Amino acid sequence: MSRILLTGGSGFIGRALASSLAAGHDVTCIGRRKPDADVPFVRGLFSSFEDLRHLDACDFDVAIHLAAVTGGCSERDGMLVNVEGTRCLMRYLIDRGCRKFVLASSIAAIGMQSVKFRPLALPIPDEHPCLDRDGYGFSKHMMEEVTKYHWRQNEDIDVINLRLASILPDDATRRPYEAGPVPQWSFGRITVMYLSDCVTAFTLAAQAPHKPGVRIMNATAPHANVAETIPHVVRTWYPDADLDLSHYERAGHERDSAFDIRRIAEELGFVAQRSPLNS
């Protein structure tokens, strides 16, 4: 049984994750609102050293950091909460001996909010560089950079940044995307994962054997939510782009995820059980 600190426990993902983890681990939540799960709760901001001091009597093996401002936030809020807040939380916990961190990053870290975004490769690799123009994706990228900074100071810590797809309730359906002019949040519109699979991904990351370093992993369903094929959608979006689409031109792979998900499968054993093609 691990002692886990969870931020964002009252949010959409956090409520489900807190309840699931509490069955086998000693979970404590910190946040502005008490989660539904019957777990110890500290009211406060993860971005405040003063609030974090209320955890001084606790020792944690693992921190799962879900809390954040999300897409559509201002550049200032993204930097203050997602970047500086994460720096504050990790500094406090590292100084108190925590050595494993699992963080909710986002596929938005690549910068696909803007219609000017162009991927450098497909499937999009785990560490595709940030090409963001709007602030939110940049804040998630900089959060990942904060984790690397902390690791350079403390080379024994284990950090996993999960670049999450758009997360859907398990009972939700989303109409397959039909190709047209490139939209804002382009790859976010066709890349989804269901809540139960998201909970599994975080659980596997938290329970994985300790491996010092910082890892970034795409976490999506195995198939894209598209009415046509990925090559058709991408060529409609970027008619002049010189992108290698050979992966999707093989039989049976025409609707594979736009993101490379091999690493999370190989290192954590995670393969989402639901996708737009089997829901």
C-alpha positions as CSV (number, residue, x, y, z in Angstrom):
1,M,0.0,0.0,0.0
2,S,1.4,3.4,-1.1
3,R,0.8,6.7,0.6
4,I,-0.5,8.9,-2.2
5,L,-1.1,12.7,-2.3
6,L,-3.7,13.6,-4.9
7,T,-4.4,17.1,-6.2
8,G,-7.6,17.9,-8.1
9,G,-9.5,15.1,-6.3
10,S,-12.8,17.0,-6.6
11,G,-12.5,17.3,-10.4
12,F,-13.9,15.1,-13.2
13,I,-10.9,12.7,-13.3
14,G,-10.0,13.2,-9.6
15,R,-13.3,12.0,-8.2
16,A,-13.1,8.7,-10.1
17,L,-9.4,8.3,-9.4
18,A,-9.6,9.0,-5.6
19,S,-12.4,6.5,-5.2
20,S,-10.5,3.8,-7.2
21,L,-7.1,4.3,-5.5
22,A,-8.6,4.4,-2.0
23,A,-9.5,0.7,-2.3
24,G,-5.8,-0.2,-2.2
25,H,-3.8,2.8,-1.0
26,D,-3.6,5.4,1.7
27,V,-4.9,8.5,-0.3
28,T,-4.9,12.1,0.9
29,C,-6.4,14.9,-1.2
30,I,-5.5,18.6,-1.1
31,G,-7.7,21.2,-2.9
32,R,-10.3,23.9,-2.6
33,R,-13.3,21.4,-2.4
34,K,-13.6,18.1,-0.6
35,P,-13.8,15.1,-3.0
36,D,-16.7,12.7,-2.9
37,A,-14.3,9.8,-1.9
38,D,-14.0,9.0,1.8
39,V,-10.3,9.9,2.1
40,P,-8.4,12.4,4.3
41,F,-8.7,15.9,2.9
42,V,-6.7,19.1,3.4
43,R,-8.4,22.3,2.3
44,G,-5.8,24.5,0.5
45,L,-4.0,25.4,-2.7
46,F,-1.2,23.2,-4.0
47,S,0.5,26.3,-5.2
48,S,0.8,27.8,-1.7
49,F,3.7,26.8,0.6
50,E,1.6,28.0,3.5
51,D,-1.3,25.6,2.6
52,L,1.1,22.8,1.9
53,R,2.5,23.1,5.4
54,H,-0.8,21.5,6.7
55,L,0.6,18.3,5.2
56,D,3.8,18.4,7.3
57,A,2.6,15.5,9.5
58,C,2.2,13.3,6.4
59,D,4.8,11.4,4.4
60,F,4.0,10.5,0.8
61,D,5.5,7.8,-1.5
62,V,3.7,9.1,-4.6
63,A,2.1,12.4,-5.7
64,I,-0.5,12.4,-8.5
65,H,-1.0,16.0,-9.7
66,L,-4.2,16.6,-11.6
67,A,-5.2,20.1,-10.5
68,A,-4.7,22.8,-13.1
69,V,-6.3,25.6,-15.0
70,T,-7.5,24.1,-18.3
71,G,-7.8,25.0,-22.0
72,G,-9.1,28.5,-22.6
73,C,-7.2,29.9,-19.5
74,S,-5.3,33.1,-19.8
75,E,-1.6,33.0,-20.3
76,R,-1.1,34.5,-16.9
77,D,-3.2,31.9,-15.1
78,G,-1.6,29.1,-17.0
79,M,1.9,30.2,-15.9
80,L,0.9,31.0,-12.3
81,V,-1.0,27.8,-11.7
82,N,0.3,25.1,-14.1
83,V,3.9,26.2,-14.0
84,E,4.7,28.0,-10.8
85,G,2.1,26.0,-8.8
86,T,3.7,22.7,-10.0
87,R,7.2,24.0,-9.1
88,C,5.9,24.9,-5.6
89,L,4.2,21.5,-5.1
90,M,7.2,19.5,-6.2
91,R,9.7,21.5,-4.2
92,Y,7.7,21.0,-1.0
93,L,7.3,17.2,-1.6
94,I,10.8,16.6,-2.8
95,D,12.2,18.4,0.3
96,R,10.0,16.0,2.4
97,G,11.2,12.9,0.7
98,C,8.6,12.1,-2.0
99,R,10.3,10.5,-4.9
100,K,7.6,9.6,-7.4
101,F,5.4,12.0,-9.3
102,V,2.6,11.4,-11.8
103,L,1.3,14.5,-13.5
104,A,-1.6,15.3,-15.8
105,S,-0.1,17.0,-18.8
106,S,-2.0,17.3,-22.1
107,I,-1.8,16.6,-25.8
108,A,-2.3,20.3,-26.0
109,A,1.3,20.7,-25.1
110,I,2.2,20.4,-28.8
111,G,0.2,23.6,-29.6
112,M,-2.7,22.2,-31.6
113,Q,-5.1,24.9,-30.3
114,S,-4.1,27.2,-33.2
115,V,-5.3,26.7,-36.8
116,K,-1.7,27.5,-37.7
117,F,-0.3,24.4,-36.0
118,R,1.4,21.9,-38.1
119,P,2.7,18.6,-36.6
120,L,6.3,17.7,-37.4
121,A,5.5,14.0,-37.6
122,L,2.6,11.5,-37.5
123,P,1.9,9.6,-35.4
124,I,2.8,12.5,-33.1
125,P,5.6,11.4,-30.8
126,D,5.5,11.6,-27.0
127,E,8.0,14.4,-26.9
128,H,6.8,16.4,-29.9
129,P,8.1,20.0,-29.3
130,C,5.8,22.7,-28.1
131,L,4.6,24.9,-31.0
132,D,1.9,26.7,-29.0
133,R,0.7,30.2,-29.6
134,D,-2.1,30.5,-27.1
135,G,-0.8,30.0,-23.6
136,Y,-2.5,26.8,-22.3
137,G,-0.4,24.4,-24.3
138,F,2.8,26.4,-23.4
139,S,1.9,26.2,-19.7
140,K,1.6,22.4,-19.9
141,H,4.9,22.2,-21.8
142,M,6.6,24.4,-19.2
143,M,5.1,22.2,-16.4
144,E,6.9,19.3,-18.0
145,E,10.1,21.4,-18.1
146,V,9.7,22.2,-14.4
147,T,9.7,18.4,-13.7
148,K,12.9,18.1,-15.7
149,Y,14.4,20.9,-13.7
150,H,13.6,19.2,-10.5
151,W,15.0,15.9,-11.7
152,R,18.3,17.6,-12.7
153,Q,18.5,18.7,-9.0
154,N,17.3,15.3,-7.6
155,E,18.3,12.5,-10.0
156,D,16.6,9.8,-7.9
157,I,13.1,11.1,-8.5
158,D,10.7,9.3,-10.9
159,V,8.4,11.5,-12.9
160,I,5.8,10.5,-15.4
161,N,4.0,13.2,-17.4
162,L,0.9,11.8,-19.0
163,R,-0.2,13.8,-22.1
164,L,-3.9,13.2,-21.8
165,A,-6.4,13.1,-24.7
166,S,-9.8,14.7,-24.4
167,I,-11.4,12.6,-21.6
168,L,-15.0,11.5,-22.0
169,P,-17.5,10.1,-19.4
170,D,-17.9,6.4,-19.8
171,D,-21.5,6.8,-20.9
172,A,-20.7,9.5,-23.5
173,T,-20.6,9.2,-27.2
174,R,-19.0,11.7,-29.6
175,R,-19.9,11.9,-33.2
176,P,-17.0,11.0,-35.4
177,Y,-15.2,14.0,-36.9
178,E,-15.9,14.7,-40.5
179,A,-13.1,16.3,-42.4
180,G,-13.2,20.0,-43.2
181,P,-11.1,23.1,-42.8
182,V,-8.6,22.7,-40.0
183,P,-10.2,23.8,-36.8
184,Q,-8.9,25.1,-33.5
185,W,-7.9,22.2,-31.2
186,S,-7.6,20.1,-34.3
187,F,-6.0,16.9,-32.9
188,G,-8.0,17.4,-29.7
189,R,-11.2,16.9,-31.6
190,I,-10.2,13.5,-33.0
191,T,-8.3,12.2,-30.0
192,V,-10.3,10.9,-27.0
193,M,-10.1,8.5,-24.1
194,Y,-12.8,7.3,-21.7
195,L,-12.7,8.1,-18.0
196,S,-12.2,4.5,-16.8
197,D,-9.2,4.1,-19.1
198,C,-7.8,7.4,-17.8
199,V,-8.1,6.1,-14.2
200,T,-6.3,2.9,-15.2
201,A,-3.5,4.9,-16.8
202,F,-2.9,7.0,-13.7
203,T,-3.1,3.9,-11.5
204,L,-0.5,2.0,-13.5
205,A,1.8,5.0,-13.6
206,A,1.5,5.4,-9.8
207,Q,2.1,1.7,-9.1
208,A,5.0,1.2,-11.7
209,P,8.4,0.3,-10.2
210,H,10.6,3.2,-9.4
211,K,12.6,4.4,-12.4
212,P,14.6,7.6,-11.9
213,G,14.2,10.1,-14.7
214,V,11.4,12.1,-16.4
215,R,9.1,10.4,-18.9
216,I,6.5,11.9,-21.2
217,M,3.8,9.6,-22.5
218,N,0.9,10.1,-24.8
219,A,-2.3,8.7,-23.2
220,T,-5.1,8.2,-25.7
221,A,-7.5,5.6,-27.1
222,P,-5.9,3.4,-29.8
223,H,-8.1,4.8,-32.5
224,A,-9.0,8.3,-33.7
225,N,-12.5,9.6,-33.6
226,V,-12.8,10.2,-37.3
227,A,-15.5,9.4,-39.9
228,E,-12.9,9.0,-42.6
229,T,-9.3,7.9,-42.4
230,I,-6.5,9.8,-40.8
231,P,-4.8,10.4,-44.1
232,H,-8.0,11.9,-45.5
233,V,-8.4,14.2,-42.5
234,V,-4.8,15.3,-42.5
235,R,-4.6,15.9,-46.2
236,T,-7.8,18.0,-46.0
237,W,-6.3,20.0,-43.1
238,Y,-2.9,20.5,-44.6
239,P,-3.0,20.0,-48.4
240,D,0.5,21.4,-48.9
241,A,2.2,19.7,-46.0
242,D,4.8,17.0,-46.7
243,L,3.9,14.6,-43.9
244,D,4.8,10.9,-43.9
245,L,1.4,9.1,-43.5
246,S,2.7,5.6,-44.3
247,H,1.8,4.3,-40.9
248,Y,-1.9,5.0,-41.6
249,E,-1.7,3.6,-45.2
250,R,-1.2,0.0,-43.9
251,A,-4.3,-2.2,-43.8
252,G,-6.0,-2.0,-40.4
253,H,-4.2,1.2,-39.3
254,E,-6.2,3.8,-41.2
255,R,-7.9,5.1,-38.1
256,D,-5.1,4.6,-35.5
257,S,-4.6,7.4,-33.0
258,A,-2.9,10.5,-34.3
259,F,-0.5,10.1,-31.3
260,D,2.2,7.5,-30.9
261,I,1.1,5.4,-27.9
262,R,3.7,2.7,-28.0
263,R,5.8,4.0,-25.0
264,I,2.9,3.9,-22.5
265,A,2.1,0.4,-23.6
266,E,5.7,-0.8,-23.4
267,E,6.7,0.9,-20.1
268,L,3.4,0.8,-18.1
269,G,1.5,-2.0,-19.9
270,F,-1.4,0.5,-20.6
271,V,-3.6,0.0,-23.6
272,A,-7.0,1.8,-23.5
273,Q,-9.8,-0.8,-23.6
274,R,-12.3,1.5,-25.2
275,S,-12.0,3.6,-28.4
276,P,-14.4,5.3,-30.8
277,L,-14.3,2.1,-32.9
278,N,-15.5,-0.2,-30.2
279,S,-17.8,2.0,-28.0
